[in-house]
């Protein structure tokens, strides 16, 4: 059934940027989806909050330093970006540690936003 | 109901791949429709015809091919994730096509529910 409004799609970024490919290929999904002009939200929880940490250097593990690409999310149509405050604090981070401005929210707010979605894609 | 299916884990190593198949089979038996099945991350490895498990084990790729043939399912393997893992058109099972992530977006828009199978 084609919806008579934009489809609300949430990307739930749960995984650390390196160690597995989930964050990297999840980012690729977000950037491609952004071209389709649905209603997108990105939420960073658990180790996923590390994806947005600035000044990472992946050269020692010979992996592509893809995470600077999160900076273009807004230009690609991912305008709502939330970070779970509890996950952030557990990892000793503050909003100043992130490479882009984010909205730090509590888990109730994330649950509420999640309930409003048509689709949640976890990575 | 019209379901979209996203498979993120590879065959045998993760049960998520089996669960995706079982869910799809059960949904069809219950009279639901499947909008499309998209293979991403290591999930792209589920559809290679090169797999040859022991005779007394399930053949995950052929199982998908049979279900797809029976129900005219649309099985799509992501081109970018597939290229990274050596999945080429001549290596995939029948009834599967290789296409881009735009197809996943389309499944999300067209389906009533999107169900992801991963870790």
Interface residues (C-beta under 8 A of the other chain):
Chain A: X1 X2 X3 X7 X9 X21 X22 X25 X28 X29 X32 X33 X35 X36 X38 X118 X119 X120 X121 X122 X123
Chain B: X2 X4 X6 X8 X40 X41 X80 X81 X100 X101 X102 X104 X105 X108 X109 X110 X111 X112 X114 X116 X118
